[in-house]
Amino acid sequence: MWEIEYTKEYENWFSSQDEDDKIIINAKVIVLSEFGPNLGRPYVDTIHGSKFPNLKELRIKNKQNVIRILFCFNKSRNCWLIIGGNKKGKNQEDFYKKLIKSAEDIIEKNPKILGEKDA
């Protein structure tokens, strides 16, 4: 199993989700922890347009929401859940642009996400 860690921003976002979504999200995170970087579509996809090449998205869909959680595996072989969002009903390009920017800002403020020693 891969160790899963998360940012304060992810924790705040997750806390704001309803109970049904939390159950689905946790189930997908468990799958991610079991398969690690080998997990692919339909669960995980690569994010394009980020300055961090290892940025990925965990893809979750239920009846009401289309949830995306940006994450990365770092040099220390940990998985970091960075930030989440619901793209249902939103312009896809705008949604990803904002979510990627948020994730990049969070990563730049927290070197430990990338496994840097001086975190």
Jmol script that loads the backbone (N, CA, C; Angstrom):
load data "model"
ATOM      1  N   MET A   1       0.843  -1.198   0.000  1.00  0.00           N
ATOM      2  CA  MET A   1       0.000   0.000   0.000  1.00  0.00           C
ATOM      3  C   MET A   1       0.876   1.244   0.000  1.00  0.00           C
ATOM      4  N   TRP A   2       0.377   2.250  -0.658  1.00  0.00           N
ATOM      5  CA  TRP A   2       1.054   3.535  -0.711  1.00  0.00           C
ATOM      6  C   TRP A   2       0.502   4.440   0.378  1.00  0.00           C
ATOM      7  N   GLU A   3       1.390   5.175   1.019  1.00  0.00           N
ATOM      8  CA  GLU A   3       0.951   6.108   2.049  1.00  0.00           C
ATOM      9  C   GLU A   3       0.276   7.313   1.397  1.00  0.00           C
ATOM     10  N   ILE A   4      -0.888   7.661   1.921  1.00  0.00           N
ATOM     11  CA  ILE A   4      -1.643   8.810   1.426  1.00  0.00           C
ATOM     12  C   ILE A   4      -1.543   9.935   2.455  1.00  0.00           C
ATOM     13  N   GLU A   5      -1.130  11.102   1.971  1.00  0.00           N
ATOM     14  CA  GLU A   5      -1.105  12.297   2.810  1.00  0.00           C
ATOM     15  C   GLU A   5      -1.965  13.344   2.120  1.00  0.00           C
ATOM     16  N   TYR A   6      -2.289  14.395   2.815  1.00  0.00           N
ATOM     17  CA  TYR A   6      -3.126  15.427   2.201  1.00  0.00           C
ATOM     18  C   TYR A   6      -2.796  16.791   2.780  1.00  0.00           C
ATOM     19  N   THR A   7      -3.091  17.791   1.975  1.00  0.00           N
ATOM     20  CA  THR A   7      -2.834  19.172   2.373  1.00  0.00           C
ATOM     21  C   THR A   7      -3.993  19.685   3.213  1.00  0.00           C
ATOM     22  N   LYS A   8      -3.739  20.787   3.881  1.00  0.00           N
ATOM     23  CA  LYS A   8      -4.792  21.465   4.645  1.00  0.00           C
ATOM     24  C   LYS A   8      -5.913  21.914   3.700  1.00  0.00           C
ATOM     25  N   GLU A   9      -5.546  22.348   2.508  1.00  0.00           N
ATOM     26  CA  GLU A   9      -6.537  22.785   1.515  1.00  0.00           C
ATOM     27  C   GLU A   9      -7.437  21.620   1.097  1.00  0.00           C
ATOM     28  N   TYR A  10      -6.828  20.453   0.911  1.00  0.00           N
ATOM     29  CA  TYR A  10      -7.635  19.275   0.589  1.00  0.00           C
ATOM     30  C   TYR A  10      -8.550  18.936   1.757  1.00  0.00           C
ATOM     31  N   GLU A  11      -8.001  18.957   2.963  1.00  0.00           N
ATOM     32  CA  GLU A  11      -8.792  18.634   4.152  1.00  0.00           C
ATOM     33  C   GLU A  11     -10.001  19.572   4.273  1.00  0.00           C
ATOM     34  N   ASN A  12      -9.786  20.866   4.044  1.00  0.00           N
ATOM     35  CA  ASN A  12     -10.890  21.833   4.113  1.00  0.00           C
ATOM     36  C   ASN A  12     -11.939  21.563   3.038  1.00  0.00           C
ATOM     37  N   TRP A  13     -11.465  21.267   1.824  1.00  0.00           N
ATOM     38  CA  TRP A  13     -12.399  20.959   0.739  1.00  0.00           C
ATOM     39  C   TRP A  13     -13.189  19.686   1.060  1.00  0.00           C
ATOM     40  N   PHE A  14     -12.485  18.635   1.485  1.00  0.00           N
ATOM     41  CA  PHE A  14     -13.129  17.366   1.794  1.00  0.00           C
ATOM     42  C   PHE A  14     -14.175  17.545   2.896  1.00  0.00           C
ATOM     43  N   SER A  15     -13.842  18.318   3.911  1.00  0.00           N
ATOM     44  CA  SER A  15     -14.766  18.555   5.030  1.00  0.00           C
ATOM     45  C   SER A  15     -16.067  19.202   4.579  1.00  0.00           C
ATOM     46  N   SER A  16     -16.018  19.942   3.481  1.00  0.00           N
ATOM     47  CA  SER A  16     -17.210  20.637   2.994  1.00  0.00           C
ATOM     48  C   SER A  16     -18.119  19.755   2.122  1.00  0.00           C
ATOM     49  N   GLN A  17     -17.691  18.529   1.850  1.00  0.00           N
ATOM     50  CA  GLN A  17     -18.484  17.631   1.005  1.00  0.00           C
ATOM     51  C   GLN A  17     -19.575  16.957   1.836  1.00  0.00           C
ATOM     52  N   ASP A  18     -20.652  16.542   1.141  1.00  0.00           N
ATOM     53  CA  ASP A  18     -21.709  15.847   1.881  1.00  0.00           C
ATOM     54  C   ASP A  18     -21.274  14.409   2.167  1.00  0.00           C
ATOM     55  N   GLU A  19     -21.994  13.759   3.059  1.00  0.00           N
ATOM     56  CA  GLU A  19     -21.583  12.428   3.537  1.00  0.00           C
ATOM     57  C   GLU A  19     -21.519  11.392   2.416  1.00  0.00           C
ATOM     58  N   ASP A  20     -22.459  11.421   1.478  1.00  0.00           N
ATOM     59  CA  ASP A  20     -22.432  10.458   0.371  1.00  0.00           C
ATOM     60  C   ASP A  20     -21.168  10.629  -0.469  1.00  0.00           C
ATOM     61  N   ASP A  21     -20.803  11.877  -0.756  1.00  0.00           N
ATOM     62  CA  ASP A  21     -19.590  12.119  -1.533  1.00  0.00           C
ATOM     63  C   ASP A  21     -18.351  11.700  -0.753  1.00  0.00           C
ATOM     64  N   LYS A  22     -18.325  11.941   0.541  1.00  0.00           N
ATOM     65  CA  LYS A  22     -17.173  11.541   1.352  1.00  0.00           C
ATOM     66  C   LYS A  22     -16.949  10.033   1.284  1.00  0.00           C
ATOM     67  N   ILE A  23     -18.028   9.271   1.302  1.00  0.00           N
ATOM     68  CA  ILE A  23     -17.921   7.808   1.231  1.00  0.00           C
ATOM     69  C   ILE A  23     -17.324   7.386  -0.109  1.00  0.00           C
ATOM     70  N   ILE A  24     -17.815   7.973  -1.187  1.00  0.00           N
ATOM     71  CA  ILE A  24     -17.319   7.639  -2.531  1.00  0.00           C
ATOM     72  C   ILE A  24     -15.861   8.071  -2.685  1.00  0.00           C
ATOM     73  N   ILE A  25     -15.549   9.271  -2.225  1.00  0.00           N
ATOM     74  CA  ILE A  25     -14.172   9.776  -2.305  1.00  0.00           C
ATOM     75  C   ILE A  25     -13.231   8.856  -1.539  1.00  0.00           C
ATOM     76  N   ASN A  26     -13.583   8.506  -0.316  1.00  0.00           N
ATOM     77  CA  ASN A  26     -12.717   7.627   0.485  1.00  0.00           C
ATOM     78  C   ASN A  26     -12.524   6.266  -0.173  1.00  0.00           C
ATOM     79  N   ALA A  27     -13.552   5.741  -0.804  1.00  0.00           N
ATOM     80  CA  ALA A  27     -13.429   4.458  -1.495  1.00  0.00           C
ATOM     81  C   ALA A  27     -12.415   4.553  -2.645  1.00  0.00           C
ATOM     82  N   LYS A  28     -12.462   5.641  -3.396  1.00  0.00           N
ATOM     83  CA  LYS A  28     -11.517   5.822  -4.517  1.00  0.00           C
ATOM     84  C   LYS A  28     -10.102   6.068  -4.001  1.00  0.00           C
ATOM     85  N   VAL A  29      -9.966   6.770  -2.886  1.00  0.00           N
ATOM     86  CA  VAL A  29      -8.644   7.000  -2.304  1.00  0.00           C
ATOM     87  C   VAL A  29      -8.042   5.674  -1.831  1.00  0.00           C
ATOM     88  N   ILE A  30      -8.856   4.782  -1.319  1.00  0.00           N
ATOM     89  CA  ILE A  30      -8.370   3.459  -0.917  1.00  0.00           C
ATOM     90  C   ILE A  30      -7.844   2.691  -2.130  1.00  0.00           C
ATOM     91  N   VAL A  31      -8.567   2.760  -3.240  1.00  0.00           N
ATOM     92  CA  VAL A  31      -8.102   2.110  -4.476  1.00  0.00           C
ATOM     93  C   VAL A  31      -6.761   2.715  -4.900  1.00  0.00           C
ATOM     94  N   LEU A  32      -6.666   4.040  -4.839  1.00  0.00           N
ATOM     95  CA  LEU A  32      -5.415   4.716  -5.185  1.00  0.00           C
ATOM     96  C   LEU A  32      -4.280   4.252  -4.284  1.00  0.00           C
ATOM     97  N   SER A  33      -4.537   4.098  -3.000  1.00  0.00           N
ATOM     98  CA  SER A  33      -3.483   3.662  -2.074  1.00  0.00           C
ATOM     99  C   SER A  33      -3.053   2.220  -2.345  1.00  0.00           C
ATOM    100  N   GLU A  34      -3.957   1.413  -2.855  1.00  0.00           N
ATOM    101  CA  GLU A  34      -3.624   0.013  -3.148  1.00  0.00           C
ATOM    102  C   GLU A  34      -2.802  -0.138  -4.424  1.00  0.00           C
ATOM    103  N   PHE A  35      -3.143   0.632  -5.456  1.00  0.00           N
ATOM    104  CA  PHE A  35      -2.490   0.470  -6.760  1.00  0.00           C
ATOM    105  C   PHE A  35      -1.389   1.490  -7.023  1.00  0.00           C
ATOM    106  N   GLY A  36      -1.385   2.588  -6.291  1.00  0.00           N
ATOM    107  CA  GLY A  36      -0.349   3.600  -6.457  1.00  0.00           C
ATOM    108  C   GLY A  36      -0.284   4.155  -7.868  1.00  0.00           C
ATOM    109  N   PRO A  37       0.929   4.461  -8.343  1.00  0.00           N
ATOM    110  CA  PRO A  37       1.094   5.074  -9.659  1.00  0.00           C
ATOM    111  C   PRO A  37       0.674   4.177 -10.823  1.00  0.00           C
ATOM    112  N   ASN A  38       0.431   2.902 -10.553  1.00  0.00           N
ATOM    113  CA  ASN A  38      -0.009   1.996 -11.619  1.00  0.00           C
ATOM    114  C   ASN A  38      -1.498   2.113 -11.931  1.00  0.00           C
ATOM    115  N   LEU A  39      -2.231   2.828 -11.089  1.00  0.00           N
ATOM    116  CA  LEU A  39      -3.670   2.994 -11.314  1.00  0.00           C
ATOM    117  C   LEU A  39      -3.877   3.950 -12.488  1.00  0.00           C
ATOM    118  N   GLY A  40      -4.673   3.527 -13.437  1.00  0.00           N
ATOM    119  CA  GLY A  40      -4.925   4.354 -14.629  1.00  0.00           C
ATOM    120  C   GLY A  40      -6.404   4.623 -14.819  1.00  0.00           C
ATOM    121  N   ARG A  41      -6.762   4.971 -16.047  1.00  0.00           N
ATOM    122  CA  ARG A  41      -8.148   5.261 -16.364  1.00  0.00           C
ATOM    123  C   ARG A  41      -8.979   4.004 -16.163  1.00  0.00           C
ATOM    124  N   PRO A  42     -10.176   4.151 -15.683  1.00  0.00           N
ATOM    125  CA  PRO A  42     -10.964   5.380 -15.555  1.00  0.00           C
ATOM    126  C   PRO A  42     -10.792   6.088 -14.213  1.00  0.00           C
ATOM    127  N   TYR A  43      -9.946   5.572 -13.329  1.00  0.00           N
ATOM    128  CA  TYR A  43      -9.797   6.164 -11.994  1.00  0.00           C
ATOM    129  C   TYR A  43      -8.893   7.400 -11.979  1.00  0.00           C
ATOM    130  N   VAL A  44      -7.814   7.343 -12.746  1.00  0.00           N
ATOM    131  CA  VAL A  44      -6.776   8.377 -12.709  1.00  0.00           C
ATOM    132  C   VAL A  44      -6.436   8.802 -14.128  1.00  0.00           C
ATOM    133  N   ASP A  45      -6.125  10.088 -14.279  1.00  0.00           N
ATOM    134  CA  ASP A  45      -5.655  10.585 -15.562  1.00  0.00           C
ATOM    135  C   ASP A  45      -4.568  11.619 -15.318  1.00  0.00           C
ATOM    136  N   THR A  46      -3.729  11.813 -16.328  1.00  0.00           N
ATOM    137  CA  THR A  46      -2.672  12.809 -16.259  1.00  0.00           C
ATOM    138  C   THR A  46      -3.253  14.192 -16.471  1.00  0.00           C
ATOM    139  N   ILE A  47      -2.717  15.162 -15.760  1.00  0.00           N
ATOM    140  CA  ILE A  47      -3.112  16.559 -15.934  1.00  0.00           C
ATOM    141  C   ILE A  47      -2.167  17.194 -16.938  1.00  0.00           C
ATOM    142  N   HIS A  48      -2.722  17.832 -17.943  1.00  0.00           N
ATOM    143  CA  HIS A  48      -1.925  18.543 -18.937  1.00  0.00           C
ATOM    144  C   HIS A  48      -1.976  20.035 -18.629  1.00  0.00           C
ATOM    145  N   GLY A  49      -0.884  20.725 -18.894  1.00  0.00           N
ATOM    146  CA  GLY A  49      -0.859  22.166 -18.687  1.00  0.00           C
ATOM    147  C   GLY A  49      -0.330  22.598 -17.333  1.00  0.00           C
ATOM    148  N   SER A  50       0.237  21.672 -16.584  1.00  0.00           N
ATOM    149  CA  SER A  50       0.812  22.023 -15.284  1.00  0.00           C
ATOM    150  C   SER A  50       2.332  22.064 -15.393  1.00  0.00           C
ATOM    151  N   LYS A  51       2.952  22.897 -14.579  1.00  0.00           N
ATOM    152  CA  LYS A  51       4.413  22.928 -14.540  1.00  0.00           C
ATOM    153  C   LYS A  51       4.983  21.733 -13.788  1.00  0.00           C
ATOM    154  N   PHE A  52       4.117  20.954 -13.137  1.00  0.00           N
ATOM    155  CA  PHE A  52       4.548  19.759 -12.418  1.00  0.00           C
ATOM    156  C   PHE A  52       4.112  18.521 -13.202  1.00  0.00           C
ATOM    157  N   PRO A  53       5.066  17.839 -13.831  1.00  0.00           N
ATOM    158  CA  PRO A  53       4.703  16.726 -14.715  1.00  0.00           C
ATOM    159  C   PRO A  53       4.075  15.529 -14.008  1.00  0.00           C
ATOM    160  N   ASN A  54       4.239  15.425 -12.693  1.00  0.00           N
ATOM    161  CA  ASN A  54       3.672  14.282 -11.977  1.00  0.00           C
ATOM    162  C   ASN A  54       2.288  14.589 -11.382  1.00  0.00           C
ATOM    163  N   LEU A  55       1.683  15.718 -11.760  1.00  0.00           N
ATOM    164  CA  LEU A  55       0.349  16.065 -11.262  1.00  0.00           C
ATOM    165  C   LEU A  55      -0.696  15.223 -11.997  1.00  0.00           C
ATOM    166  N   LYS A  56      -1.544  14.574 -11.220  1.00  0.00           N
ATOM    167  CA  LYS A  56      -2.582  13.691 -11.764  1.00  0.00           C
ATOM    168  C   LYS A  56      -3.931  14.066 -11.166  1.00  0.00           C
ATOM    169  N   GLU A  57      -4.992  13.482 -11.735  1.00  0.00           N
ATOM    170  CA  GLU A  57      -6.325  13.693 -11.172  1.00  0.00           C
ATOM    171  C   GLU A  57      -6.969  12.358 -10.853  1.00  0.00           C
ATOM    172  N   LEU A  58      -7.588  12.296  -9.683  1.00  0.00           N
ATOM    173  CA  LEU A  58      -8.425  11.170  -9.293  1.00  0.00           C
ATOM    174  C   LEU A  58      -9.827  11.524  -9.758  1.00  0.00           C
ATOM    175  N   ARG A  59     -10.434  10.650 -10.549  1.00  0.00           N
ATOM    176  CA  ARG A  59     -11.711  10.927 -11.206  1.00  0.00           C
ATOM    177  C   ARG A  59     -12.837  10.195 -10.480  1.00  0.00           C
ATOM    178  N   ILE A  60     -13.829  10.960 -10.039  1.00  0.00           N
ATOM    179  CA  ILE A  60     -14.944  10.394  -9.283  1.00  0.00           C
ATOM    180  C   ILE A  60     -16.239  10.963  -9.841  1.00  0.00           C
ATOM    181  N   LYS A  61     -17.172  10.072 -10.125  1.00  0.00           N
ATOM    182  CA  LYS A  61     -18.455  10.524 -10.650  1.00  0.00           C
ATOM    183  C   LYS A  61     -19.570   9.776  -9.928  1.00  0.00           C
ATOM    184  N   ASN A  62     -20.582  10.535  -9.524  1.00  0.00           N
ATOM    185  CA  ASN A  62     -21.785   9.920  -8.980  1.00  0.00           C
ATOM    186  C   ASN A  62     -22.992  10.597  -9.618  1.00  0.00           C
ATOM    187  N   LYS A  63     -24.163  10.349  -9.110  1.00  0.00           N
ATOM    188  CA  LYS A  63     -25.378  10.894  -9.730  1.00  0.00           C
ATOM    189  C   LYS A  63     -25.401  12.414  -9.749  1.00  0.00           C
ATOM    190  N   GLN A  64     -24.849  13.047  -8.707  1.00  0.00           N
ATOM    191  CA  GLN A  64     -24.943  14.499  -8.598  1.00  0.00           C
ATOM    192  C   GLN A  64     -23.670  15.244  -8.988  1.00  0.00           C
ATOM    193  N   ASN A  65     -22.526  14.633  -8.889  1.00  0.00           N
ATOM    194  CA  ASN A  65     -21.270  15.365  -8.998  1.00  0.00           C
ATOM    195  C   ASN A  65     -20.244  14.687  -9.891  1.00  0.00           C
ATOM    196  N   VAL A  66     -19.361  15.512 -10.436  1.00  0.00           N
ATOM    197  CA  VAL A  66     -18.213  15.045 -11.202  1.00  0.00           C
ATOM    198  C   VAL A  66     -16.994  15.629 -10.479  1.00  0.00           C
ATOM    199  N   ILE A  67     -16.434  14.834  -9.589  1.00  0.00           N
ATOM    200  CA  ILE A  67     -15.387  15.297  -8.682  1.00  0.00           C
ATOM    201  C   ILE A  67     -14.017  14.965  -9.262  1.00  0.00           C
ATOM    202  N   ARG A  68     -13.116  15.932  -9.120  1.00  0.00           N
ATOM    203  CA  ARG A  68     -11.722  15.730  -9.497  1.00  0.00           C
ATOM    204  C   ARG A  68     -10.852  16.127  -8.317  1.00  0.00           C
ATOM    205  N   ILE A  69      -9.894  15.270  -7.992  1.00  0.00           N
ATOM    206  CA  ILE A  69      -8.940  15.537  -6.925  1.00  0.00           C
ATOM    207  C   ILE A  69      -7.550  15.510  -7.553  1.00  0.00           C
ATOM    208  N   LEU A  70      -6.832  16.617  -7.429  1.00  0.00           N
ATOM    209  CA  LEU A  70      -5.476  16.665  -7.957  1.00  0.00           C
ATOM    210  C   LEU A  70      -4.519  16.127  -6.902  1.00  0.00           C
ATOM    211  N   PHE A  71      -3.590  15.293  -7.358  1.00  0.00           N
ATOM    212  CA  PHE A  71      -2.644  14.643  -6.456  1.00  0.00           C
ATOM    213  C   PHE A  71      -1.347  14.382  -7.189  1.00  0.00           C
ATOM    214  N   CYS A  72      -0.333  14.000  -6.421  1.00  0.00           N
ATOM    215  CA  CYS A  72       0.927  13.566  -7.033  1.00  0.00           C
ATOM    216  C   CYS A  72       1.617  12.562  -6.120  1.00  0.00           C
ATOM    217  N   PHE A  73       2.451  11.736  -6.744  1.00  0.00           N
ATOM    218  CA  PHE A  73       3.362  10.867  -6.006  1.00  0.00           C
ATOM    219  C   PHE A  73       4.699  11.581  -5.984  1.00  0.00           C
ATOM    220  N   ASN A  74       5.350  11.603  -4.822  1.00  0.00           N
ATOM    221  CA  ASN A  74       6.589  12.361  -4.715  1.00  0.00           C
ATOM    222  C   ASN A  74       7.813  11.453  -4.672  1.00  0.00           C
ATOM    223  N   LYS A  75       8.969  12.095  -4.529  1.00  0.00           N
ATOM    224  CA  LYS A  75      10.245  11.369  -4.500  1.00  0.00           C
ATOM    225  C   LYS A  75      10.339  10.393  -3.335  1.00  0.00           C
ATOM    226  N   SER A  76       9.585  10.682  -2.274  1.00  0.00           N
ATOM    227  CA  SER A  76       9.595   9.824  -1.091  1.00  0.00           C
ATOM    228  C   SER A  76       8.583   8.683  -1.192  1.00  0.00           C
ATOM    229  N   ARG A  77       7.956   8.556  -2.361  1.00  0.00           N
ATOM    230  CA  ARG A  77       6.983   7.503  -2.643  1.00  0.00           C
ATOM    231  C   ARG A  77       5.712   7.634  -1.800  1.00  0.00           C
ATOM    232  N   ASN A  78       5.346   8.880  -1.517  1.00  0.00           N
ATOM    233  CA  ASN A  78       4.072   9.167  -0.861  1.00  0.00           C
ATOM    234  C   ASN A  78       3.134   9.777  -1.883  1.00  0.00           C
ATOM    235  N   CYS A  79       1.866   9.568  -1.656  1.00  0.00           N
ATOM    236  CA  CYS A  79       0.845  10.193  -2.490  1.00  0.00           C
ATOM    237  C   CYS A  79       0.264  11.370  -1.708  1.00  0.00           C
ATOM    238  N   TRP A  80       0.252  12.533  -2.339  1.00  0.00           N
ATOM    239  CA  TRP A  80      -0.310  13.733  -1.710  1.00  0.00           C
ATOM    240  C   TRP A  80      -1.591  14.132  -2.418  1.00  0.00           C
ATOM    241  N   LEU A  81      -2.699  14.169  -1.690  1.00  0.00           N
ATOM    242  CA  LEU A  81      -3.951  14.722  -2.195  1.00  0.00           C
ATOM    243  C   LEU A  81      -3.853  16.226  -1.976  1.00  0.00           C
ATOM    244  N   ILE A  82      -3.955  16.996  -3.041  1.00  0.00           N
ATOM    245  CA  ILE A  82      -3.643  18.423  -2.970  1.00  0.00           C
ATOM    246  C   ILE A  82      -4.893  19.287  -2.857  1.00  0.00           C
ATOM    247  N   ILE A  83      -5.829  19.104  -3.768  1.00  0.00           N
ATOM    248  CA  ILE A  83      -7.044  19.933  -3.782  1.00  0.00           C
ATOM    249  C   ILE A  83      -8.112  19.202  -4.594  1.00  0.00           C
ATOM    250  N   GLY A  84      -9.356  19.466  -4.291  1.00  0.00           N
ATOM    251  CA  GLY A  84     -10.447  18.847  -5.033  1.00  0.00           C
ATOM    252  C   GLY A  84     -11.433  19.875  -5.537  1.00  0.00           C
ATOM    253  N   GLY A  85     -12.294  19.433  -6.440  1.00  0.00           N
ATOM    254  CA  GLY A  85     -13.329  20.305  -6.964  1.00  0.00           C
ATOM    255  C   GLY A  85     -14.393  19.507  -7.691  1.00  0.00           C
ATOM    256  N   ASN A  86     -15.532  20.142  -7.893  1.00  0.00           N
ATOM    257  CA  ASN A  86     -16.651  19.532  -8.611  1.00  0.00           C
ATOM    258  C   ASN A  86     -16.812  20.270  -9.933  1.00  0.00           C
ATOM    259  N   LYS A  87     -16.601  19.568 -11.046  1.00  0.00           N
ATOM    260  CA  LYS A  87     -16.652  20.236 -12.339  1.00  0.00           C
ATOM    261  C   LYS A  87     -18.025  20.166 -13.002  1.00  0.00           C
ATOM    262  N   LYS A  88     -18.991  19.544 -12.348  1.00  0.00           N
ATOM    263  CA  LYS A  88     -20.318  19.435 -12.945  1.00  0.00           C
ATOM    264  C   LYS A  88     -20.908  20.833 -13.188  1.00  0.00           C
ATOM    265  N   GLY A  89     -21.351  21.052 -14.422  1.00  0.00           N
ATOM    266  CA  GLY A  89     -21.988  22.309 -14.791  1.00  0.00           C
ATOM    267  C   GLY A  89     -21.040  23.472 -15.002  1.00  0.00           C
ATOM    268  N   LYS A  90     -19.743  23.211 -14.988  1.00  0.00           N
ATOM    269  CA  LYS A  90     -18.759  24.279 -15.155  1.00  0.00           C
ATOM    270  C   LYS A  90     -18.072  24.153 -16.503  1.00  0.00           C
ATOM    271  N   ASN A  91     -17.567  25.260 -16.992  1.00  0.00           N
ATOM    272  CA  ASN A  91     -16.751  25.244 -18.204  1.00  0.00           C
ATOM    273  C   ASN A  91     -15.487  24.442 -17.897  1.00  0.00           C
ATOM    274  N   GLN A  92     -15.257  23.383 -18.666  1.00  0.00           N
ATOM    275  CA  GLN A  92     -14.160  22.469 -18.383  1.00  0.00           C
ATOM    276  C   GLN A  92     -12.806  23.172 -18.401  1.00  0.00           C
ATOM    277  N   GLU A  93     -12.569  24.017 -19.391  1.00  0.00           N
ATOM    278  CA  GLU A  93     -11.277  24.702 -19.492  1.00  0.00           C
ATOM    279  C   GLU A  93     -11.047  25.610 -18.281  1.00  0.00           C
ATOM    280  N   ASP A  94     -12.060  26.388 -17.908  1.00  0.00           N
ATOM    281  CA  ASP A  94     -11.940  27.272 -16.740  1.00  0.00           C
ATOM    282  C   ASP A  94     -11.759  26.475 -15.449  1.00  0.00           C
ATOM    283  N   PHE A  95     -12.527  25.391 -15.329  1.00  0.00           N
ATOM    284  CA  PHE A  95     -12.432  24.558 -14.130  1.00  0.00           C
ATOM    285  C   PHE A  95     -11.004  24.059 -13.933  1.00  0.00           C
ATOM    286  N   TYR A  96     -10.426  23.470 -14.991  1.00  0.00           N
ATOM    287  CA  TYR A  96      -9.082  22.917 -14.864  1.00  0.00           C
ATOM    288  C   TYR A  96      -8.032  24.003 -14.683  1.00  0.00           C
ATOM    289  N   LYS A  97      -8.183  25.114 -15.361  1.00  0.00           N
ATOM    290  CA  LYS A  97      -7.225  26.200 -15.222  1.00  0.00           C
ATOM    291  C   LYS A  97      -7.144  26.664 -13.767  1.00  0.00           C
ATOM    292  N   LYS A  98      -8.300  26.851 -13.132  1.00  0.00           N
ATOM    293  CA  LYS A  98      -8.337  27.305 -11.736  1.00  0.00           C
ATOM    294  C   LYS A  98      -7.832  26.226 -10.782  1.00  0.00           C
ATOM    295  N   LEU A  99      -8.248  24.974 -11.005  1.00  0.00           N
ATOM    296  CA  LEU A  99      -7.839  23.900 -10.108  1.00  0.00           C
ATOM    297  C   LEU A  99      -6.334  23.639 -10.198  1.00  0.00           C
ATOM    298  N   ILE A 100      -5.796  23.656 -11.413  1.00  0.00           N
ATOM    299  CA  ILE A 100      -4.357  23.461 -11.604  1.00  0.00           C
ATOM    300  C   ILE A 100      -3.576  24.592 -10.945  1.00  0.00           C
ATOM    301  N   LYS A 101      -4.021  25.820 -11.141  1.00  0.00           N
ATOM    302  CA  LYS A 101      -3.348  26.975 -10.530  1.00  0.00           C
ATOM    303  C   LYS A 101      -3.349  26.846  -9.005  1.00  0.00           C
ATOM    304  N   SER A 102      -4.485  26.460  -8.436  1.00  0.00           N
ATOM    305  CA  SER A 102      -4.559  26.254  -6.985  1.00  0.00           C
ATOM    306  C   SER A 102      -3.578  25.180  -6.534  1.00  0.00           C
ATOM    307  N   ALA A 103      -3.543  24.060  -7.249  1.00  0.00           N
ATOM    308  CA  ALA A 103      -2.638  22.965  -6.892  1.00  0.00           C
ATOM    309  C   ALA A 103      -1.185  23.401  -6.989  1.00  0.00           C
ATOM    310  N   GLU A 104      -0.833  24.114  -8.044  1.00  0.00           N
ATOM    311  CA  GLU A 104       0.544  24.574  -8.203  1.00  0.00           C
ATOM    312  C   GLU A 104       0.941  25.532  -7.074  1.00  0.00           C
ATOM    313  N   ASP A 105       0.055  26.429  -6.713  1.00  0.00           N
ATOM    314  CA  ASP A 105       0.329  27.358  -5.609  1.00  0.00           C
ATOM    315  C   ASP A 105       0.554  26.598  -4.295  1.00  0.00           C
ATOM    316  N   ILE A 106      -0.278  25.597  -4.054  1.00  0.00           N
ATOM    317  CA  ILE A 106      -0.146  24.790  -2.832  1.00  0.00           C
ATOM    318  C   ILE A 106       1.178  24.037  -2.821  1.00  0.00           C
ATOM    319  N   ILE A 107       1.533  23.431  -3.944  1.00  0.00           N
ATOM    320  CA  ILE A 107       2.794  22.684  -4.043  1.00  0.00           C
ATOM    321  C   ILE A 107       3.982  23.613  -3.810  1.00  0.00           C
ATOM    322  N   GLU A 108       3.947  24.787  -4.415  1.00  0.00           N
ATOM    323  CA  GLU A 108       5.072  25.718  -4.272  1.00  0.00           C
ATOM    324  C   GLU A 108       5.241  26.196  -2.828  1.00  0.00           C
ATOM    325  N   LYS A 109       4.165  26.266  -2.071  1.00  0.00           N
ATOM    326  CA  LYS A 109       4.244  26.687  -0.669  1.00  0.00           C
ATOM    327  C   LYS A 109       4.641  25.536   0.259  1.00  0.00           C
ATOM    328  N   ASN A 110       4.565  24.300  -0.230  1.00  0.00           N
ATOM    329  CA  ASN A 110       4.802  23.113   0.601  1.00  0.00           C
ATOM    330  C   ASN A 110       5.782  22.163  -0.087  1.00  0.00           C
ATOM    331  N   PRO A 111       7.083  22.408   0.021  1.00  0.00           N
ATOM    332  CA  PRO A 111       8.074  21.563  -0.665  1.00  0.00           C
ATOM    333  C   PRO A 111       7.991  20.086  -0.287  1.00  0.00           C
ATOM    334  N   LYS A 112       7.444  19.780   0.898  1.00  0.00           N
ATOM    335  CA  LYS A 112       7.355  18.373   1.311  1.00  0.00           C
ATOM    336  C   LYS A 112       6.427  17.577   0.400  1.00  0.00           C
ATOM    337  N   ILE A 113       5.511  18.246  -0.288  1.00  0.00           N
ATOM    338  CA  ILE A 113       4.628  17.544  -1.229  1.00  0.00           C
ATOM    339  C   ILE A 113       5.453  16.851  -2.307  1.00  0.00           C
ATOM    340  N   LEU A 114       6.505  17.506  -2.771  1.00  0.00           N
ATOM    341  CA  LEU A 114       7.361  16.917  -3.798  1.00  0.00           C
ATOM    342  C   LEU A 114       8.468  16.060  -3.219  1.00  0.00           C
ATOM    343  N   GLY A 115       8.491  15.938  -1.882  1.00  0.00           N
ATOM    344  CA  GLY A 115       9.494  15.104  -1.226  1.00  0.00           C
ATOM    345  C   GLY A 115      10.800  15.828  -0.981  1.00  0.00           C
ATOM    346  N   GLU A 116      10.764  17.176  -0.999  1.00  0.00           N
ATOM    347  CA  GLU A 116      11.975  17.946  -0.750  1.00  0.00           C
ATOM    348  C   GLU A 116      12.359  17.817   0.721  1.00  0.00           C
ATOM    349  N   LYS A 117      13.626  17.768   0.996  1.00  0.00           N
ATOM    350  CA  LYS A 117      14.137  17.534   2.348  1.00  0.00           C
ATOM    351  C   LYS A 117      13.879  18.696   3.303  1.00  0.00           C
ATOM    352  N   ASP A 118      13.952  19.926   2.808  1.00  0.00           N
ATOM    353  CA  ASP A 118      13.840  21.083   3.710  1.00  0.00           C
ATOM    354  C   ASP A 118      12.406  21.568   3.848  1.00  0.00           C
ATOM    355  N   ALA A 119      11.498  20.636   3.967  1.00  0.00           N
ATOM    356  CA  ALA A 119      10.082  20.991   4.099  1.00  0.00           C
ATOM    357  C   ALA A 119       9.768  21.358   5.526  1.00  0.00           C
TER     358      ALA A 119
END
end "model"
wireframe off; spacefill off
backbone 0.3
color backbone group
